[in-house]
């Protein structure tokens, strides 16, 4: 049997990480078995499935590197086939017309459940069973003549030859209905696998209230597609060892449904941030430079190629998300930075700091070579000679030339800024805070 999986979202303008994790698992499973990964856009809700919503979905998949092996199937193009199947079921006595929802609401088409217990072997959760008395007949065509999800979903899976339906466990109740539909339509059942829910720290469904929840949010906040992909793979699945940072090939090789957990998976944004940092460190120099150039452009911070050469080494190993690039670079490229009020109060507005800055100014003016090693020796000698300690010397100087107490290594920063600019910034800060 040639494996065929599918991702069948209903575009609404946002793509939740739970839906995208299902897409990733389908993609990995298909690749592991040398099969095909399909995309079906369930766009029958014309009010919500707008061209913009569909474009958002497709861009999210492209960003995560999820390429379908066949052209997308748009469910709205299959309505005639869905309605014809409903007519066929009625002819066979397996569906019937009835008013649903009260007098005057119009006739729907309902599917007649077989009246027996339904069981299936879930590839992740094991044997699942539901008794006949707990399953009622259900609508497959609305009174307005449009097919319902259940009929359209099953019929399109049959049409596309889907062999494995891997989706969230919120669909388990639907699966009992779908099995009955498969049998009524005379089709072979696919293998079903239901993924655990993604939850927050309180065990509730993870949502926007808990932080970034949509793929677009993570992209806008500076995460890499490869990092989010890797993180979502491990959110409910494990390769069976201690590996966390994994290449696509390693994931494909290791991915089997039996290693998916059946219990809920809890989001850990700290772990994602760590993973994103590791992926940023792995970027090629050219890719990081391109990301830096783009981030600065968005922030409207101009930089020449020569300036990038000087600035990038200072921030290269400090960037955890791409959105941190512009704030880290700003004071190096422009002098309109703000002063951190807490840092100023804690480290700058202290007794003796003005005298320290005056002494440093003289030393920086007189030093023969304004390079990082020379400046490092100068500052260390001053700390030792004055007996003031690094905490009383370095932070005030840093705040004056950057506005912040922390940041890239101080002496390379001083070298990049140059003697004249450092002195100018020192003078400005002293005038602002002490005169």
C-alpha positions in Angstrom: 0.0 0.0 0.0 1.3 3.4 -1.0 0.8 5.8 1.9 -1.2 9.0 1.3 -1.8 11.5 4.0 -3.5 14.9 3.9 -3.8 18.2 5.7 -7.3 19.5 5.4 -7.7 22.9 7.1 -10.6 25.3 6.9 -8.9 28.6 6.3 -10.1 31.4 8.7 -7.3 33.9 8.4 -5.2 32.4 11.2 -3.3 29.1 11.4 -3.1 27.7 14.9 0.0 25.7 15.9 -2.2 22.7 16.7 -3.4 22.5 13.1 0.1 23.0 11.8 1.5 20.3 14.0 -1.1 17.9 12.5 0.2 19.0 9.0 3.8 18.4 10.1 3.0 14.9 11.4 1.2 14.0 8.2 4.1 15.3 6.1 6.7 13.4 8.2 4.6 10.2 8.1 4.3 10.3 4.4 8.0 11.1 3.9 9.0 8.3 6.3 7.0 5.8 4.2 7.9 7.2 0.8 4.3 8.2 0.2 2.5 11.4 -0.7 1.4 14.4 1.4 -1.7 16.1 0.1 -3.3 19.5 0.8 -7.1 19.8 0.8 -8.5 23.3 1.4 -11.9 22.9 3.0 -13.2 26.2 1.8 -17.0 25.6 1.7 -17.5 28.3 4.3 -17.4 31.2 1.9 -17.7 33.9 4.5 -14.6 32.8 6.4 -12.6 31.1 3.7 -11.6 34.2 1.9 -8.8 34.5 -0.7 -6.8 36.3 2.1 -7.4 33.5 4.6 -6.3 30.9 2.0 -3.2 33.0 1.2 -2.3 33.1 4.9 -2.5 29.3 5.1 -0.4 28.8 2.0 2.3 31.3 3.2 2.4 29.6 6.6 3.0 26.2 5.0 5.7 27.7 2.7 7.4 29.3 5.6 7.5 26.0 7.5 8.7 24.1 4.4 5.6 22.0 4.0 5.3 21.3 0.3 2.4 19.2 -0.9 3.1 16.5 -3.5 0.0 17.3 -5.6 -1.9 20.4 -6.5 -4.2 21.5 -3.6 -7.8 20.2 -3.8 -10.4 22.9 -3.0 -13.4 21.3 -1.5 -15.7 24.0 -2.9 -15.2 22.5 -6.3 -16.5 19.1 -5.2 -20.0 20.1 -4.1 -21.8 18.3 -6.9 -20.1 15.1 -6.0 -21.0 15.5 -2.3 -24.7 16.1 -3.1 -24.7 13.1 -5.6 -23.3 10.9 -2.8 -26.1 12.1 -0.5 -28.7 11.2 -3.2 -27.1 7.7 -3.6 -27.3 7.1 0.2 -30.9 8.1 0.2 -31.6 5.7 -2.7 -30.0 2.9 -0.6 -32.1 3.7 2.4 -29.0 4.8 4.3 -30.1 8.5 4.5 -33.4 10.3 4.6 -35.0 13.7 4.5 -36.3 15.2 7.7 -36.9 18.6 9.3 -34.2 19.4 11.7 -34.3 22.2 14.3 -38.0 22.9 14.5 -41.0 23.5 12.3 -40.4 25.7 9.3 -36.6 25.4 9.3 -36.6 23.2 6.1 -35.7 19.7 5.3 -32.2 18.4 5.8 -30.6 15.1 4.7 -29.7 12.9 7.7 -27.4 9.9 7.6 -28.9 6.8 9.3 -26.4 5.3 11.8 -26.2 1.5 11.6 -27.4 0.9 15.1 -24.4 -1.1 16.3 -21.4 -0.5 18.4 -18.4 0.9 16.4 -14.8 0.2 17.3 -11.6 1.0 15.6 -7.9 0.7 16.3 -6.4 4.1 16.7 -2.7 4.2 15.7 -1.9 6.4 18.7 -4.6 5.8 21.3 -5.3 2.1 20.8 -8.8 0.6 20.6 -11.6 3.1 20.8 -15.3 2.1 21.1 -18.6 3.8 21.2 -22.0 2.0 21.9 -24.8 2.2 19.4 -27.2 3.9 21.9 -24.8 6.8 22.1 -24.8 7.6 18.4 -27.6 9.4 16.7 -28.4 10.0 13.1 -26.7 13.2 11.9 -27.1 15.9 9.2 -25.0 15.4 6.0 -26.8 18.1 3.9 -28.2 21.3 5.3 -31.7 22.6 4.6 -30.1 25.2 2.3 -28.7 22.4 0.1 -25.0 22.5 1.1 -23.1 19.4 2.3 -21.9 19.2 5.9 -18.3 18.6 6.9 -18.8 14.9 7.7 -20.0 13.9 4.2 -17.6 16.2 2.3 -14.6 15.2 4.4 -15.1 11.4 4.0 -16.0 11.6 0.3 -12.9 13.7 -0.5 -10.6 11.4 1.5 -12.0 8.6 -0.6 -11.5 10.6 -3.8 -7.9 11.4 -2.9 -7.1 7.9 -1.9 -6.1 8.9 1.7 -4.7 5.9 3.5 -4.0 7.5 6.9 -6.1 10.2 8.6 -3.9 11.9 11.2 -5.6 14.7 13.1 -6.4 16.1 16.5 -8.2 14.1 19.1 -11.1 16.6 19.1 -12.1 14.6 16.0 -12.6 11.3 17.7 -16.3 11.7 18.0 -16.5 12.5 14.3 -14.5 9.4 13.5 -17.3 7.1 14.6 -19.6 8.8 12.2 -17.1 8.8 9.5 -16.5 5.1 9.8 -20.2 4.5 9.3 -20.1 6.7 6.2 -17.1 4.9 4.8 -18.9 1.6 5.2 -22.1 3.0 3.7 -20.2 4.3 0.7 -18.5 0.9 0.2 -15.0 2.3 0.7 -12.1 0.8 2.6 -11.3 2.4 5.9 -8.1 4.4 6.3 -5.9 4.1 9.4 -6.9 6.7 12.0 -4.5 8.4 14.4 -5.6 11.0 16.8 -3.0 13.5 18.2 -3.2 14.7 21.7 -4.4 18.2 22.5 -1.9 21.1 22.9 -2.5 22.7 26.3 -1.2 25.5 28.5 0.4 25.3 31.9 -3.1 24.8 33.5 -3.9 21.9 31.2 -6.4 23.9 29.2 -6.4 24.2 25.3 -3.6 26.5 24.3 -4.9 29.7 22.9 -4.0 33.3 22.1 -4.6 34.2 25.7 -1.5 32.1 26.6 0.8 33.9 24.2 1.6 33.3 20.5 -0.8 30.7 19.2 -0.9 31.3 15.5 2.0 30.5 13.0 1.9 34.1 11.8 2.5 35.4 15.4 5.7 33.3 15.8 7.0 34.5 12.4 6.2 38.2 13.2 8.0 37.8 16.6 11.3 36.7 15.1 11.2 32.9 15.2 12.6 30.8 12.4 10.4 28.4 10.5 12.8 25.5 11.0 12.9 26.2 14.8 9.1 26.2 15.1 8.9 23.1 12.9 11.4 21.2 15.1 9.6 22.4 18.3 6.2 21.3 17.1 7.5 17.9 16.0 8.6 17.3 19.7 5.3 18.6 21.1 3.6 15.2 21.3 6.3 13.0 19.8 9.8 11.8 20.7 12.4 10.0 18.6 12.9 7.7 21.6 16.3 9.2 22.7 17.6 12.5 24.0 17.7 14.3 20.6 16.0 17.7 20.4 17.7 19.7 17.6 17.0 17.5 14.6 17.4 17.9 10.9 14.4 17.2 8.6 16.1 14.0 7.4 16.6 12.8 10.9 12.9 13.5 11.8 11.7 11.7 8.6 13.8 8.7 9.4 12.7 8.5 13.0 9.0 9.4 12.7 6.5 6.6 13.5 3.0 7.1 15.0 3.7 4.6 17.7 6.1 7.1 19.3 3.4 9.8 19.5 2.2 10.4 23.1 -1.5 9.9 23.7 -1.7 12.4 26.6 -1.9 16.2 26.2 1.2 18.1 25.1 2.1 21.2 27.1 3.6 24.3 25.4 6.9 25.5 26.8 7.8 28.8 25.2 11.1 28.9 27.0 12.1 25.7 25.3 11.0 27.1 22.0 13.1 30.3 22.6 16.1 28.2 23.4 15.6 26.1 20.3 15.2 29.2 18.1 18.5 30.6 19.5 20.2 27.3 18.5 18.8 27.5 15.0 19.9 31.2 14.7 23.4 30.1 15.7 23.3 27.6 12.9 22.4 30.1 10.2 25.1 30.7 7.6 26.9 34.1 7.8 25.1 35.1 4.6 21.7 34.2 6.0 22.3 36.0 9.2 23.5 39.1 7.3 20.4 39.0 5.1 18.2 38.7 8.2 20.1 41.6 9.8 19.7 43.8 6.7 15.9 43.0 6.6 15.4 43.7 10.3 17.2 47.0 10.1 15.2 48.0 7.0 11.9 47.3 8.8 13.1 49.4 11.7 14.2 52.1 9.3 17.8 52.0 10.5 20.3 52.7 7.7 23.5 50.7 7.5 26.2 50.4 5.0 27.9 47.1 4.2 31.0 48.3 6.0 28.9 49.0 9.1 27.3 45.6 8.9 30.8 44.1 8.8 31.5 45.9 12.1 28.2 45.4 13.9 27.3 41.8 13.1 30.2 40.2 15.1 29.0 42.1 18.1 25.4 40.7 18.0 25.8 37.4 16.2 25.7 35.2 19.4 23.3 37.4 21.3 20.3 37.2 19.0 17.6 34.8 20.3 14.8 36.0 17.9 15.2 38.0 14.8 13.2 40.8 16.3 16.1 41.4 18.7 18.4 42.4 15.9 17.3 46.0 15.4 17.2 46.9 19.1 20.7 45.4 19.6 22.0 47.3 16.6 20.2 50.6 17.0 22.7 52.4 19.3 25.6 51.1 17.2 24.2 52.8 14.1 22.2 55.7 15.4 22.5 58.0 18.4 18.8 58.5 19.0 18.6 55.7 21.6 16.6 56.1 24.8 18.1 55.8 28.2 16.8 52.9 30.4 15.4 54.8 33.4 15.9 51.9 35.8 19.5 51.5 34.7 20.1 55.2 35.0 18.7 55.3 38.5 20.6 52.2 39.6 24.0 52.7 38.1 24.4 56.2 36.7 22.9 58.6 39.3 25.2 57.5 42.1 27.7 59.4 44.1 31.1 59.5 42.5 29.9 58.4 39.0 30.4 61.9 37.5 34.0 61.9 38.6 34.5 58.4 37.3 33.1 59.4 33.9 35.4 62.5 33.8 38.4 60.3 34.5 37.4 57.8 31.8 36.9 60.6 29.3 40.5 61.8 29.8 41.9 58.3 29.5 39.8 57.6 26.3 41.0 60.9 24.8 44.7 60.1 25.5 44.9 56.4 24.7 47.2 55.8 21.7 45.1 53.1 19.9 41.3 53.0 20.1 41.0 49.2 19.6 39.3 46.6 21.8 42.4 45.0 23.3 44.0 48.3 24.2 40.7 49.7 25.6 40.3 46.5 27.6 43.7 46.9 29.3 43.0 50.6 29.9 39.7 50.0 31.7 41.1 47.1 33.7 44.1 49.2 34.8 41.8 52.0 35.8 39.5 49.7 37.8 42.6 48.2 39.6 44.2 51.6 40.2 41.1 53.4 41.4 39.8 50.5 43.5 36.2 51.2 42.5 35.4 47.8 41.0 34.0 46.9 37.6 30.4 47.4 38.7 31.1 51.1 39.4 33.0 51.7 36.2 31.7 49.6 33.3 27.9 50.0 33.7 27.9 53.9 33.8 30.1 54.0 30.8 27.9 51.5 28.9 24.7 53.4 29.8 26.2 56.7 28.5 27.1 55.2 25.1 24.2 52.9 24.6 21.4 53.8 27.0 21.4 50.3 28.5 23.2 48.6 31.3 23.7 45.4 29.3 24.6 44.5 25.7 27.5 43.3 23.5 31.0 43.3 25.0 31.9 46.8 25.9 35.4 47.2 24.4 34.5 46.0 20.9 31.5 48.3 21.0 33.8 51.3 21.9 36.1 50.3 19.0 33.2 50.2 16.5 31.8 53.5 17.7 35.2 55.2 17.5 36.9 57.7 19.8 35.1 60.8 18.6 31.6 59.3 18.9 32.3 57.7 22.3 33.5 61.1 23.7 30.5 62.9 22.1 28.1 60.4 23.7 29.8 60.7 27.1 29.6 64.4 27.0 25.9 64.3 26.1 25.0 62.0 28.9 27.0 64.0 31.5 25.3 67.2 30.4 21.8 65.5 30.4 22.1 63.8 33.9 24.6 65.9 35.8 24.7 69.5 34.7 
